[in-house]
């Protein structure tokens, strides 16, 4: 049986990559006739054709609510959402999907409301410790809500919520020796990954340049479009498509506090220095990172104005090399896919 499935969730990697991971888990179990509603000209708009060429992609020109929420500009935002709701509803009425999966972001509101009005089962994924506005609106109509944090603030429907974790990309095979030797590194030496998330981070880049000038006995992979300097123990790339492979074989990471990054740190059990982006909605990056810091050992969270270079260098030196890089956990995406299929059968 081929399932007609609609996905939506985008704007940032935090919404898109969990959707991509879950879709790939579904494809291991069942055949999909996939539709993906993206945000025009945002990350998902460009990634879906590349990652999911078989999908029917439908871009929506939607806009998020302006802050403060009482801004008069939100009159236009709401009217635009209604126009997109009508467009989505016409499409869903024609294809009659078996279910809809929404991973957050304002694009999911017209999709979710259209599915609700057509009595199509809705499944939500919440990546943050504080439920986002879109999921708050749609959670009343969801068949199940899958949570990344057991105690998600703002979740009014614990009776239909499942603490599953956040779907992430997991390598099929973990080959630390091959990956590090391809970078010109000794696999027996300590190795860390540095990145600033989908938006990059000039702050982390500048901080790490100072670190690299002093720490020469630890190897790094750094994802950045800004660093032009060369360091013998650092490999700098503007983009790494399969970054999850390097995270799986790393000993520590230094990054922002995006939802996907935190889920990867948690799943791969990595030591970390996390410097959340201060402009994230509702300060979610900082709150999510502090939640993880309270649950895990060797996680260090700093606001930008709290960063002291000597402290950062000392923490990096104290990070230990992991004893085991094997993966013995089930991907949260696999758990979610199985539960959704059980729910609709």
MOBELFEN-V263683 format. One record per pair of residues at least 12 apart in sequence whose C-alpha atoms are under 10 Angstrom apart, sorted by the first residue. I is the first residue (numbers start at 1). J is the second residue. Records with the same first field share a line. If there is no record, write none. Layout:
I = J, J
This chain:
1 = 30, 31, 32
2 = 30, 31, 32, 33, 34, 98
3 = 26, 30, 31, 32, 33, 34, 97, 98, 99, 341
4 = 31, 32, 33, 34, 35, 95, 96, 97, 98, 99, 100
5 = 23, 31, 32, 33, 34, 35, 36, 55, 95, 96, 97, 98, 99, 100, 101
6 = 32, 33, 34, 35, 36, 37, 55, 56, 57, 92, 95, 96, 97, 98, 99, 100, 101, 102, 111, 115, 122
7 = 19, 20, 22, 23, 34, 35, 36, 37, 38, 55, 57, 99, 100, 101, 102, 103, 108, 111, 122, 123
8 = 35, 36, 37, 38, 39, 44, 57, 58, 100, 101, 102, 103, 104, 105, 106, 107, 108, 109, 111, 112
9 = 36, 37, 38, 39, 44, 101, 102, 103, 104, 105, 106, 107, 108, 109, 111, 124, 125
10 = 36, 37, 38, 39, 40, 42, 43, 44, 45, 102, 103, 104, 105, 106, 107, 108
11 = 38, 39, 40, 41, 42, 43, 44, 45, 64, 104, 105, 106, 107
12 = 39, 42, 43, 44, 104, 105, 197, 198, 199, 258
13 = 42, 43, 44, 47, 197, 198, 199, 258, 259, 260, 261
14 = 103, 104, 105, 127, 128, 166, 197, 198, 258, 259, 260, 261, 262, 263
15 = 43, 44, 102, 103, 104, 105, 125, 126, 127, 258, 259, 260
16 = 38, 43, 44, 45, 47, 48, 102, 103, 104, 105, 260
17 = 44, 47, 103, 166, 167, 168, 169, 259, 260
18 = 103, 104, 125, 126, 127, 166, 167, 168, 169, 259, 260, 263, 332, 333
19 = 36, 101, 102, 103, 104, 125, 166, 167, 168, 333
20 = 44, 47, 48, 51, 52, 167, 168, 169, 333
21 = 166, 167, 168, 169, 170, 331, 332, 333, 334
22 = 101, 103, 166, 167, 168, 169, 331, 332, 333, 334, 335, 336, 337
23 = 52, 101, 167, 333, 334, 337
24 = 51, 52, 169, 333, 334, 337
25 = 167, 169, 331, 332, 333, 334, 335, 336, 337, 338
26 = 333, 334, 336, 337, 338, 340, 341
27 = 337
28 = 334, 337
29 = 334, 337, 338, 341
30 = 337, 341
32 = 54, 55
33 = 54, 55, 56, 97, 98
34 = 52, 54, 55, 56, 57, 97
35 = 52, 54, 55, 56, 57, 58, 92, 95, 97, 100
36 = 48, 49, 52, 55, 56, 57, 58, 59, 100, 101, 102
37 = 55, 56, 57, 58, 59, 60, 88, 102, 107, 108, 111
38 = 57, 58, 59, 60, 61, 62, 107, 108
39 = 58, 59, 60, 61, 62, 63, 105, 106, 107, 108
40 = 58, 59, 60, 61, 62, 63, 107
41 = 59, 60, 61
42 = 59, 61
43 = 198
44 = 57, 59
45 = 57, 58, 59, 60
58 = 88, 91
59 = 107
60 = 81, 84, 85, 87, 88, 107, 110, 111
61 = 80, 81, 83, 84, 107
62 = 77, 78, 80, 81, 82, 83, 84, 106, 107, 108, 109, 110
63 = 76, 77, 78, 80, 81, 105, 106, 107
64 = 77, 78, 81, 105, 106, 107, 109, 133, 134
65 = 77, 78, 106, 133
67 = 281
78 = 110
80 = 110
81 = 106, 107, 108, 109, 110, 111
82 = 109, 110, 113, 114
83 = 110
84 = 107, 109, 110, 111, 114
85 = 107, 108, 109, 110, 111, 112, 113, 114, 115
86 = 110, 111, 113, 114
87 = 110, 111, 114
88 = 110, 111, 112, 113, 114, 115
89 = 110, 111, 112, 113, 114, 115, 116, 117, 118
90 = 114
91 = 114
92 = 111, 114, 115, 118, 120
93 = 114, 115, 117, 118, 120
96 = 115, 118, 119, 120
97 = 115, 120, 121
98 = 120, 121, 122, 344
99 = 115, 119, 120, 121, 122, 123, 143, 340, 341, 344
100 = 112, 115, 116, 120, 121, 122, 123, 124, 142
101 = 121, 122, 123, 124, 125, 142, 144, 145, 340
102 = 122, 123, 124, 125, 126, 134, 135, 138, 142, 145
103 = 123, 124, 125, 126, 127, 134, 135, 146
104 = 124, 125, 126, 127, 128, 131, 132, 133, 134, 135, 136, 138
105 = 132, 133, 134, 135
106 = 132, 133, 134, 135
107 = 134
108 = 124, 134, 135, 137, 138
109 = 133, 134, 135, 137, 138
110 = 134, 138
111 = 138
112 = 124, 134, 135, 137, 138, 139, 141, 142
113 = 137, 138, 141
115 = 141, 142
116 = 138, 140, 141, 142
117 = 141
119 = 141
120 = 141, 142, 143
121 = 141, 142, 143, 144, 340, 343, 344
122 = 138, 139, 141, 142, 143, 144, 145, 340
123 = 138, 139, 141, 142, 143, 144, 145, 146, 336, 340
124 = 138, 139, 141, 142, 143, 144, 145, 146, 147, 161
125 = 139, 144, 145, 146, 147, 148, 161, 162, 164, 165, 166, 167, 336
126 = 145, 146, 147, 148, 149, 152, 155, 163, 164, 165, 166, 259
127 = 146, 147, 148, 149, 152, 165, 166, 167, 258, 259, 260, 262, 263, 288
128 = 147, 148, 149, 152, 153, 166, 258, 259, 260, 262, 263, 284, 285, 287, 288, 289, 291
129 = 147, 148, 149, 150, 151, 152, 153, 154, 155, 259, 284, 285, 287, 288, 289, 290, 291, 292
130 = 149, 151, 152, 153, 154, 155, 282, 283, 284, 287, 288
131 = 147, 149, 152, 153, 154, 155, 156, 282, 284
132 = 153, 154, 155, 281, 282, 284
133 = 154, 281, 282
135 = 154, 155
136 = 154, 155, 156, 157
139 = 155, 156, 157, 160, 161
140 = 155, 156, 157, 160
142 = 157, 160, 161
143 = 160, 161, 340, 343, 344
144 = 157, 158, 159, 160, 161, 162, 336, 339, 340, 343
145 = 157, 158, 159, 160, 161, 162, 163, 164, 336
146 = 160, 161, 162, 163, 164, 165, 166, 332, 335, 336, 339
147 = 161, 162, 163, 164, 165, 166
148 = 162, 163, 164, 165, 166, 167, 259, 263, 332
149 = 162, 163, 164, 165, 166, 263, 288, 291, 292
150 = 162, 163, 164, 165
151 = 163
162 = 336, 339
163 = 332, 336
164 = 331, 332, 333, 334, 335, 336, 339
165 = 263, 266, 267, 331, 332, 333, 335, 336
166 = 259, 260, 262, 263, 264, 266, 267, 331, 332, 333, 336
167 = 260, 263, 264, 267, 331, 332, 333, 334, 335, 336, 337
168 = 244, 260, 261, 263, 264, 267, 331, 332, 333, 334
169 = 242, 243, 244, 245, 260, 264, 331, 332, 333
170 = 242, 243, 244, 245, 247, 248, 264, 267, 268, 327, 330, 331
171 = 242, 243, 244, 245, 246, 247, 248, 327
172 = 245, 327
173 = 245, 248, 326, 327
174 = 245, 246, 248, 249, 325, 326, 327
175 = 245, 246, 248, 249, 325, 326
176 = 188, 245, 246, 248, 249, 250, 325, 326
177 = 249
179 = 245, 246, 249
180 = 219, 221, 246, 249, 250
183 = 219, 220, 221, 233, 234, 235
184 = 219, 232, 233, 234, 235
185 = 218, 219, 220, 232, 233, 234, 235
186 = 219
187 = 219, 249
188 = 321
189 = 217, 218, 219, 251, 321
190 = 217, 218, 219, 220, 250, 251, 252, 317, 319, 320, 321, 322
191 = 217, 218, 219, 220, 221, 233, 234, 246, 247, 249, 250, 251, 252, 253, 319, 320, 321, 322
192 = 218, 219, 220, 221, 222, 234, 246, 247, 249, 250, 251, 252, 253, 254, 270, 271, 272, 316, 319, 321
193 = 219, 220, 221, 222, 223, 234, 235, 243, 246, 247, 249, 250, 251, 252, 253, 254, 255, 272
194 = 208, 220, 221, 222, 223, 224, 236, 247, 252, 253, 254, 255, 256, 272, 273
195 = 221, 222, 223, 224, 237, 238, 239, 240, 243, 253, 254, 255, 256, 261
196 = 222, 223, 224, 254, 255, 256, 257, 258, 261, 274, 275, 276, 277
197 = 223, 224, 255, 256, 257, 258, 259, 260, 261, 277
198 = 239, 256, 258
199 = 224, 256, 277
200 = 223, 224, 225, 226, 238, 255, 256
201 = 223, 224, 225, 226, 255, 256, 275, 277
202 = 224, 225, 226, 227
203 = 275, 277, 304
204 = 224, 254, 255, 256, 274, 275, 304
205 = 222, 223, 224, 225, 226, 227
206 = 226, 227
207 = 307, 308, 309, 312
208 = 222, 227, 254, 309, 312, 313
209 = 227, 228, 229, 230, 231
210 = 309, 313
211 = 309, 310, 312, 313, 316
212 = 229, 230, 231, 232, 233, 234, 313
213 = 231
214 = 313
215 = 233, 313, 316, 317
216 = 231, 232, 233, 234
217 = 232, 233, 317
218 = 233, 234, 316, 317
219 = 231, 232, 233, 234, 235, 250
220 = 232, 233, 234, 235, 236, 250, 252, 253
221 = 233, 234, 235, 236, 237, 240, 243, 246, 247, 250, 253
222 = 234, 235, 236, 237, 238, 239, 240, 253, 254, 255
223 = 235, 236, 237, 238, 239, 240, 243
224 = 236, 237, 238, 239, 240
225 = 237, 238, 239
226 = 238
244 = 261, 264, 268
247 = 261, 264, 265, 268, 269, 270
248 = 264, 265, 267, 268, 269, 270, 325, 326, 327
249 = 268, 270, 322, 324, 325, 326, 327
250 = 268, 270, 271, 321, 322, 325
251 = 268, 269, 270, 271, 272, 319, 320, 321, 322, 323, 324, 325
252 = 265, 268, 269, 270, 271, 272, 273, 298, 299, 316, 319, 320, 321, 322
253 = 265, 270, 271, 272, 273, 274, 299, 316, 319
254 = 271, 272, 273, 274, 275, 300, 312, 316
255 = 272, 273, 274, 275, 276, 277, 301
256 = 273, 274, 275, 276, 277, 278, 285, 286, 289, 301, 302
257 = 273, 274, 275, 276, 277, 278, 280, 284, 285, 286, 287, 288, 289, 290, 301
258 = 274, 275, 276, 277, 280, 284, 285, 286, 288, 289
259 = 284, 285, 288, 289
261 = 274, 289
262 = 274, 285, 288, 289, 292
263 = 292, 332
265 = 292, 296, 299
266 = 292, 295, 296, 299
267 = 327, 329, 330, 331, 332
268 = 325, 326, 327, 328, 329
269 = 296, 297, 298, 299, 322, 325
270 = 296, 297, 298, 299, 319, 322
271 = 296, 297, 298, 299, 300, 315, 316, 319, 320, 321, 322
272 = 293, 297, 298, 299, 300, 301, 315, 316, 319
273 = 289, 293, 298, 299, 300, 301, 302, 312, 315, 316
274 = 286, 289, 290, 293, 299, 300, 301, 302, 303, 304
275 = 289, 300, 301, 302, 303, 304, 305, 306, 307
276 = 288, 289, 290, 301, 302, 303, 304
277 = 303, 304
278 = 303, 304
286 = 301, 302, 303
289 = 301, 302
290 = 302
298 = 315, 318, 319, 320
299 = 315
300 = 312, 315
